[in-house]
Amino acid sequence: MTRRSLILLVALAACAPGPVAETTSTSSATTTTTTTTTTTTTTTTTVPQLTLSGQVIGPKEEPVARARVTVGEQSVETGVDGSFTMETVSPAPISVAKAGWVGAEVAWDGSAMPLVVAMEPAVIRGLRVWGEIAGDDEVFDGLLALADQTSVNALVFDTKQEGGIVLYETGVAEAVEMGAVVPSYDPAARIAQAKEHGIYLVTRIVVFEDAIRVAARPEEKLAGRWLDPRLESVWDYNIELALEACRLGFDEIQFDYVRFPAGRTAEVSGQRSLSQDERVGAIADFLAKAEAALDAEGCALGAAIFSIVVSSPDDQGVGQRPEELSDRLDVLSPMIYPSHYSPGWLGFSDPNAAPYEVTADAIDDSLPRLAPGTVLRPWLQAFWWSNGQIRQAVQAAEDRGVGWTLWNVRSNYDAEAIPTDAEVAP
């Protein structure tokens, strides 16, 4: 088993035995009666057809929604309570899969129902890859080497970055038409290279902050460089880019800037005339449409959100609340950057000088607000800190059993800031 493999837990709930064939005797032969039969002049061959029901659960026995349960050629997706039902199924091995989770498989002979399958989320420890780094062979090789010598098992590439720039030769016609394409690297080549190292691959797509599209589609403008998050035409463009990225081979799509604007732009955008339900509803509806599209392609869906909203009861005016958004996501990633917290937070005059405490508090605030089956994987600050301070923030995540991704604008990382496999081993 490689260092990137996780233990799979599979549990079967004891229950009543499956259907028992009814046997009747006659003077000339014995006939077996079941749901489906193939009859000869003297015998009947039984092919049992059963209704399979069960539930997929996580490590804390929480339901895992949107997991794909497959038996033979049939498959269904679990509901919000992790439950599933299949009609007229013959006993066979059952597999359960969900992007970002470790797959599970169990032999099923029809004698145990309801079936309970326990899955473990994959613990993802990642680094953000700046577009220019992705295009530099030597430096990118250095990132792969860094992953090999540390606990890093994931890379997050930008495919559409701030301003609306698409960083590769896309086939999405709208991006080409608007002049959004500024190639920086070949994602297919980098994906193939990273997968040789067992790397989990995420792409980051900046959604509603898009100066290029604002200029090309002024009717979609909300204010400044921001598009109106309520418009399905804006949704569809970003979903099309996400689908292409999934087909290129990324394992997970992460939407960033998936919100209404903040700061001065929020003052002139008109968004404050909307109710919180309207703002949050627009973002949640976009994610729901994206999730439905990406689910068929097998990619996980994540979103980066302001960390302040996980510690606030309201949406802070930007349309982000963990409850409503995580219900549409596989992964939620609050951006926990203590340098951005106001003086006095948690009683610290300088929150940036308290990496462990501020990071831990944000994670603790996040976890109870997640929808069942949604994984927390925060962005952690990897700038303006020493290696030891970055380590403290990482330790806060490790102590809480969640993965993490380090953010550095130029992808400048030091191995001394990152724990090794041995240091994070259970």
N, C-alpha and C positions, 0 to 999 in steps of 0.2 A: 504493500500500500504506500502510495507516495505521500509526501508531506502535505499535499493539497487535498488529500482525501479525508473524509470525515466518517465517523461511525454511524451506520444506519440503525435506527431502532424500529423494530417492527413488532407490534403487539396484536394478538388476536383475542377478541372478547369472547369468552365462553358463552355459548348460547345453545338453544335446542338443536338437535341434529337435523340435517336436511331431509327432504322427502324420502319416504320409504316406499318401495314398490309394493303394490298389492298383488298377491298371488292367489289365484283360484285354481281348483283342480277339476278336471273333467275325466270321463272314462277313457278318452283317447290321447290327451296331451295336457301339458301344463302351460297356461298362457299368462304372461306377465303384462300388466297394464300400467302404463306411465303416460306422461304428457304427450310425448311424441314417440311413434313406433314405426319400425320397419318390419312387416309381417311376412313370414313364409308360411307354407302349409302346416308346419309343425311348431315353429318357434317365433318369438318376437324379440328383436334386438332393441335395447333401450339406449336412447341418447338423451339424458336428462337435460331439461331446459328449466333454469331456475331464475328467480328474481334476486339479483344481488344488491344488497344494501350495506351501507357502512358509513364510516366517517374518517377523515384524515385530520390528525391532530399534530400540534407542534410539541416542542420539548416540555412546555409547561401545561400540556393537555389543552391548549387553546385551539380552537378550530382553525384549519388552514383553508382559506377560500381560494378559488381559482386554481386548484391543483387538478391536473389531468390524470384521470384514472382510466387505464386501458386493460381490456380483457380481449384477447384475440384481435379481431378487427373492429371491435366496438370500443368507444371511449366517451366519457362524459366529464364535465367539469364540476368540481365541488361548489356548493353554494356558500353563502356567507357563514353558515354554521358548520362548514366543512363536510356536510353530508352529501351522499351520492346514491343514486339508484339506477340499476340497469335491468331491463326486462329481457326475458328469454336468453339467458347466458348459460353456456356450457362451462363446467368446471375447467379452469386453466390457470396458468400463472397470471398474477395481477401486478401491473407496474403502475407506479404513481410518480408523476414528474411535475415540477414547478420551477420555472427559471429562477435562479438564485438560491435554490434549495438543493440538497443532496437527494437524488432519486432513491426510491425504495421499491423493492420487489418482494412479493410473497407468493408462495405456492398455495393454491386454493383448490380443494377437492369437493367443495360444495357443502362441507359438513360443519362449517362455522359461520354463522351470521347472527347479528350484523358484524361486519368486519371492521376492525379498527387498525389503521395504519399510522404509525408515528414517524414523522419526518423531522430532520434537523435542517435549519437554514445554514447555508454555506457562510462561514465567517470570512468576509471579504476585507482584506487589508490592502488599500490601494494608494496609488500616486497619480496626481494629475499630470498629464503630458501636454505641454504647450505646443501649439501648432508648429512653430519653428523647430522645436526639439524633435517632433515626430518626423520632420523632413531632413534631419541631420543624422546620417548613418552612424557616425562615430559616437555622438552623444547619446543617440537612442540605444546603441549597443551597451553604453555605460549604464543606462537605466535598467536594461534587462539583467546585466551583471549584478546590479544593486538588488534587484528582486531575488536573484538566485542566492545571494548571501544573507538575505534578511527574511523576515516573515511576510514581506510583500507578495501578494498573489494576484494582484489586479492592477490594471492601468486604465485611466480615464482619459480618452482622447476628445478633443474638440472636433466636431465636424461642422457645426455652425456656431460661430462665436459672437461676441458682443458686436453690435453694429449691423448684424445680419450677414456677415461674410461667411460664405461656404468654402471650406478649406480644401476641397478635393474636386475632381472632375465629375460632378454629379450628372445624373441622367434626368433630374427633375427639371422639366422645361421652364417652369416659372423662374427658377433661380438663375438659369442661363439668360432668359429674356430680360430680367431685371439688372443683369450685370453684377450679380452677387458672388459669382465664382472667382475666387483668388486662390488657385491651387498652391498648397503648401507641402502636401505629402500624398502618398498613395495608400489609402487605408487598407485595401486588400492585401498589399504586400506586408504592411506592418501587422495586420491581423494574423497572417500566416506565420510570420516570424515570432510573434508573441505566443502563439498557441504552441509552438515547439518548446516553449519554456513553461507550459502549463498555466498560462496567465488567463484570468477571467477578464473579459473585455467590455468596457462600458464606453458609450459615447455621450458627450454632453452637447445638448442642442439648446441654444439661447432662443427663447420663444418670442416674447412680446416686446422686447427692446430690440428694434430692428430699423436703423436709420435708412438702410437701402430700400426696404419695402415701403417705408413711410414716404420716401421721395417718389417711388414708382407707383404707389397706390395711395395717394393723399386722402382719398375718401375713407380709408381704413384708419387714419390717424386718430389717436386719442389726444396726445399732446407731446410736444418735443419730439424725441426719438421713439416714442412709444406708440404701438398699435393698440387698437381697442380689443381687449380680451373677450368681448362678447360676440365678436364676429366669426362666423363659421368659416368664412373664406380664409381668415388668418389661421384658424385651427387646421384646416385641410392642408395648407401649404407645409406647416411644420410636421404634421402627421405623415405626409408624403415623404419628407426627408427622413423621418424616423423609420418608416417602412424600408426605405432604401438602405439605411444603415444596418437595420436588422438583417436584411438579405445579403449584405456584404459580409456578415459574420460576427457582428457585435452581439454579445450575450445580453446586454442590457442597454436600454435607452434612458438617459436621465435628462429631463427638461429643467432648464435653469431660467431665471427671470420669468417664471411662470406665475405672474402676479400683476397687479396694477402698480404704477410707479409710486415711489416714495419721494420725500423731500420737496423741493420747490416745484417739480413737475406735478406732484399731487395737488398742489395748491391751485393750479390752473386747468387741470384735466377735467374737472366736473365729477370725478369719481366719488367725492364726498357727499354729493347729492344722492348717491345710490345708497340703499340700505346695505348693512353687512350681509344679509342673506343674498342680495343681488350680486355683490362682489364675489363672495365665496362661491355662490352658485355658478357664476361664469367660469371660474377656474376649475371647479369640480366637474362641470359638464364637459369642458375641454378634455380633462384627464379621462373621463369616462369614455368619450369617443375614441381617444387615443388607445386606451386599454383594450377596447373591443377590436380595434384594427390590429394591434400588435399581438394580441393573444393568439390569433390564427397563425402568426409567424413564429411563435415560440420564444419571443424576447420578453425579458422582465421589463417592467416600467417603473422608473423612479422619478423623484422630483427633489430639487434643492429648494429649501425654504429659509426664510429669515429665522435665526435662532430665537429672537425675541418673542416670536408668536407662540413658541412652545411653553413659555413662561407667562403668557398673558391670556386672559379669558376671551379677548376679542381678536379680530383679524388685523389690528393695528392699521386699518384703513387700506390694506393692500390685497385683501381677498384670500388670505392664507390662514386656515385653522387646521391643526393636525387631524381632528376627528373627521371632518368632511373630506379632506384631501387623501388621507391614508386609506380611506375606504375604497379608493379607486387605484391604489398603487400597490406594487410589490415591495418597494423600498422608499422610505422617507429619509431625507438627508438634511437635517438642520445644519446651517453653517455656523459652527461654534467658534467664533473668533473673539477671544476676550479683549483684544485690542480695540474692538468696536463698542465695547460696553461702556456705559457712562460711569464716571466716578461715583462711588457709593454703592455700586451693585454688590449685594450680599455683604455690605459693610466694608468693602475694600475701597480705599481711596484710589487705588490703581488696579482695576480688575486684571489688567494685562500682566501684573506681577503675581497672579494667583492661578497659574494654568490648570492645576489639578482641580481646585475647588470650583472654579467657574465652569469648566468642562463637565465635571461630574454633576453639578446642579442642573445644567441644561439637559443632560441625558436623563437624569432622574425625573425631570419635569415632562420629558417627551414620552417615556415608555408607557405610562398609564393612559395616554391619550391616543394610542395607535389602535387602528381597527385590527381585529383578529387576523393573524396570518401575514400582517405587514411587518417587514423587517426594518429596524432602525440602523442606519449606517451614517453617522455624522461626518461632515467635513470638519477637519481639525486644522487649526492654524499652524503653518510651517513657515512663518515669516516673522521678522522682528523678535525672534526668540533664539536663545541658545539651544544647542542640541539637548541639553538637560531639561529645559522647559518644554520642548516638543515631546520629549519622553514622558514628562508628567501628564500632559494632555492625553497621550496615547494610553498611558496606564489607567487613566480614569475610564476610558472606554473598555479596556481589557478587563478591568475589575467588574464591569457590569455586563460582560459577555456579549458585547456588540462589536461589530467591525468598525472600520474607520477608513477615511481617505484623507490624505494630506494635501492641503492646498498651498501651492507656491506658484506665483504668477509665471516665473521663468523655469519652473521645474528644476530648481536648484536644491538638491537634497544631499544629506550627508548620512552615510551608513551609521554613524554614531548616534543619530537621532532616532533610529528605527530598531525595535527589538528583533532578535533572531527567532528562528523557529523554536529553538530550545527554550527561549524565554517566554514564549506564549503557549507552550505545550500545556495541555491539561494536567 
